[in-house]
Each structure stands twice: as C-alpha cells, then as structure tokens.
Amino acid sequence: MQITIRLAKTADIDAIFHIRTSVRENHLSREQLTQMGITPEAIEQALVEAPCIWIAEVDGAPAGFSMADSEDACVFAAFVLPQFEGQGLGRCLMERVESFLFQQHETIWLETAEASRASGFYRKLGWRCVEQLPEGDIRMEKCRQQADTQLPAPLN
C-alpha cells in the first residue's frame, strides 16, 4: 500500500465530496453540506485563493483529505474513507495541515464532538480541549511550541 499526501486540485473536488459524504461519524449529505455553504464552487474558490486542502491517496486513489482555514488558524476538516481508517492516513493529513497552519500562527484550533472518536484521535496528537460548546461539541487547540516538543529528535 503506497500512501501519498499532496495538495488538492480542482479536479479533486468530486473526490473530496465523496469522502466527506462517505464517513461513518459526523456524516453529512451533499444537501446538508450545501445548506452549510459547502458547495463545489466554495471548495474551488478556497483552492484558488490558497493551498488549503490536502489529499491522501492510497495506491493513487483518493482516500482522505484535510482542509485548513489559514486566516482563522483553523483545521476545517479531516476525513478518511471508512475502509482506510486506522492506517495512518488521518495522522499524515493532520501533520500536513498543522504544519501549514503553524507557519502562520502560534495557536491553531478545531471543533469536534466531544463524544466522537475524532476527539480521542486529536487528543493523541496533542490537542487539548479549551472550551465546551453547545450540543456536545468542544473547541480544541494546539500551540506551535507544544507541537515542536512532540517532534522526534533529529538523527545525528
């Protein structure tokens, strides 16, 4: 199994929507995404404005993606197709999006459901809960300094 992480292109928009609507947890339909303003046109505009979406490919096929809002210092999305969960794609995507955001911000954030598997995943990556939000969601943050201390020591 060959895993590649690369910047998304406009040709990836259909794959991004396929992945996002295929997840088991925090599932949203295309209609629900549209109601939230998340449309192919909005994704295309985000791609045109800045490098902000990364695609995880397994053997050349899209299997996950992550997305950042660089102005807001936010991890906007990180999703992996169910059949590829637990194989390191999520971790690779989060490393890419975190690295991107830490180039511009000292502290980055995301929101997720507290009772979700995702909240445990983010905690394992060093994120900490800083605020309880309505309807069972939490705001999590990670600081650049904290992230730097989690990097493996360089090999001599």
C-alpha positions as CSV (number, residue, x, y, z in Angstrom):
1,M,0.0,0.0,0.0
2,Q,1.6,3.3,-1.1
3,I,0.4,6.4,0.7
4,T,0.9,9.9,-0.8
5,I,-0.2,13.2,0.6
6,R,-0.5,16.0,-1.9
7,L,-2.1,19.4,-2.4
8,A,-5.6,19.1,-3.8
9,K,-6.5,20.4,-7.3
10,T,-9.9,21.5,-8.6
11,A,-10.1,18.0,-10.3
12,D,-10.3,16.5,-6.8
13,I,-13.5,18.3,-5.8
14,D,-15.7,15.3,-6.6
15,A,-13.4,13.0,-4.6
16,I,-13.5,15.4,-1.6
17,F,-17.3,15.4,-1.6
18,H,-17.3,11.6,-2.0
19,I,-15.0,11.2,1.0
20,R,-16.9,13.7,3.1
21,T,-20.3,12.0,2.5
22,S,-18.9,8.5,3.0
23,V,-17.7,8.8,6.6
24,R,-19.4,6.9,9.4
25,E,-19.1,9.6,12.1
26,N,-20.2,13.2,11.6
27,H,-21.8,12.2,8.4
28,L,-23.4,14.9,6.3
29,S,-25.2,14.5,2.9
30,R,-24.5,16.7,-0.1
31,E,-27.7,18.6,0.7
32,Q,-26.7,19.3,4.3
33,L,-23.3,20.5,3.1
34,T,-25.0,22.8,0.6
35,Q,-27.2,24.2,3.3
36,M,-24.0,25.0,5.3
37,G,-22.5,26.8,2.3
38,I,-20.1,23.9,1.5
39,T,-20.5,23.6,-2.3
40,P,-18.2,22.6,-5.1
41,E,-18.0,26.2,-6.0
42,A,-16.9,27.2,-2.4
43,I,-14.3,24.5,-2.4
44,E,-13.0,25.6,-5.8
45,Q,-12.8,29.2,-4.6
46,A,-10.8,28.0,-1.5
47,L,-8.4,26.2,-3.7
48,V,-7.9,29.2,-6.0
49,E,-7.2,31.5,-3.0
50,A,-4.6,29.4,-1.2
51,P,-3.1,26.0,-0.8
52,C,-5.5,24.8,1.9
53,I,-6.6,21.2,1.1
54,W,-4.5,18.1,1.0
55,I,-5.5,14.7,-0.4
56,A,-4.3,11.4,0.9
57,E,-4.0,8.8,-1.8
58,V,-3.7,5.1,-1.4
59,D,-2.1,3.5,-4.5
60,G,-3.1,6.6,-6.5
61,A,-6.7,6.8,-5.4
62,P,-8.1,9.5,-3.1
63,A,-8.8,8.0,0.3
64,G,-8.9,11.1,2.7
65,F,-8.5,14.8,2.9
66,S,-7.7,17.6,5.3
67,M,-8.6,21.3,4.9
68,A,-7.4,24.5,6.7
69,D,-8.7,28.0,7.1
70,S,-5.4,29.8,7.1
71,E,-6.9,33.2,8.0
72,D,-8.7,31.8,11.0
73,A,-5.9,29.4,12.1
74,C,-8.4,26.5,11.9
75,V,-8.3,22.9,10.9
76,F,-11.6,23.0,9.0
77,A,-11.8,19.3,8.0
78,A,-10.0,16.0,8.2
79,F,-11.8,12.9,6.9
80,V,-10.8,9.4,5.7
81,L,-12.8,6.8,3.9
82,P,-14.0,4.1,6.3
83,Q,-12.1,1.3,4.7
84,F,-8.8,3.2,5.3
85,E,-9.4,4.1,8.9
86,G,-6.6,3.1,11.3
87,Q,-3.9,3.0,8.6
88,G,-2.2,6.3,9.4
89,L,-3.8,8.5,6.8
90,G,-5.5,10.7,9.3
91,R,-2.3,11.3,11.2
92,C,-0.4,12.1,7.9
93,L,-3.2,14.6,6.9
94,M,-3.2,16.2,10.3
95,E,0.6,16.6,10.2
96,R,0.4,18.4,6.9
97,V,-2.5,20.7,7.9
98,E,-0.9,21.5,11.3
99,S,2.5,22.3,9.7
100,F,0.8,24.6,7.2
101,L,-1.1,26.5,9.9
102,F,1.9,26.7,12.3
103,Q,3.8,28.5,9.6
104,Q,1.4,31.4,10.1
105,H,0.0,31.0,13.7
106,E,1.3,30.2,17.2
107,T,-2.0,28.6,18.2
108,I,-4.4,26.6,16.0
109,W,-7.8,25.3,16.7
110,L,-10.6,22.9,15.6
111,E,-14.1,21.9,16.7
112,T,-15.4,18.4,17.1
113,A,-18.0,16.4,19.0
114,E,-16.7,15.6,22.5
115,A,-18.2,12.1,22.4
116,S,-16.6,11.3,18.9
117,R,-13.8,9.0,18.1
118,A,-12.2,12.1,16.5
119,S,-11.8,13.8,19.8
120,G,-9.7,10.9,21.1
121,F,-7.7,10.9,17.9
122,Y,-6.9,14.6,18.3
123,R,-6.0,14.2,21.9
124,K,-3.5,11.5,20.9
125,L,-2.0,14.1,18.5
126,G,-1.5,16.6,21.4
127,W,-4.6,18.7,21.0
128,R,-6.3,19.9,24.2
129,C,-9.9,20.8,25.0
130,V,-10.2,24.5,25.8
131,E,-14.0,25.1,25.6
132,Q,-17.3,23.2,25.9
133,L,-19.6,24.3,23.1
134,P,-23.3,23.8,22.6
135,E,-24.8,20.5,21.5
136,G,-21.8,18.4,22.8
137,D,-19.1,19.9,20.7
138,I,-15.7,21.1,22.0
139,R,-13.1,23.5,20.8
140,M,-9.6,22.1,20.9
141,E,-6.3,24.0,20.5
142,K,-2.7,23.1,19.8
143,C,0.2,25.5,20.2
144,R,3.3,25.6,18.0
145,Q,5.6,25.3,21.0
146,Q,3.7,22.2,22.1
147,A,3.9,20.7,18.6
148,D,7.6,21.3,18.4
149,T,8.2,19.4,21.6
150,Q,6.4,16.4,20.2
151,L,8.6,16.1,17.1
152,P,11.1,13.2,17.2
153,A,14.7,14.1,18.0
154,P,16.8,14.6,14.8
155,L,19.1,11.8,13.9
156,N,22.8,12.6,14.0
